Amino acid sequence: MDTDEARARFAVLRAERSAVPAGELDAVWAALPTVRVEEILGAWRGDEFDTGHPLNGRLRKSGWYGKTFLSADDAKPLVMRGEDGELYSDTRLGKGEASLWMVEFRDESTATMVYDGQPVLDHFKAVDDHTLMGIMNGKGVGADGPFFYFVLDRIPAEERP
């Protein structure tokens, strides 16, 4: 699969309202380009792929809005929308915040968010200039997963809350 095919397949899988096979997401991931930390700074709205992972649906129920990357040393992994409609970084659920690093995953070095208070890594690849595909990985997760697959859409500055 080349990059254009991966982008087209990503769009199809993202529109799917039923479970998506992790193997199909892995094939898309393999064809997408890696990203550098400085390329992903900003605010992002999040969504997930339903693969049957135990985390599926739990973030949405908690009010997950997305992620914000202010700098390599200041990443907010769990930006939530409170009952009052305001956005906040849920440091309790996230056990702190995070930082961004270039980390090797599946034989490629790509921008990765490393959580401060738990052994969790979110690896990122570019679908396009405004969309990232993410794979959550962590201690105790084997080489074949199960992984939590998600998507981030860049929020333009004029639309940020």
Order of alpha helices (4+ residues) and beta strands (2+ residues): alpha-alpha-beta-alpha-beta-beta-beta-alpha-beta-beta-beta-beta-beta
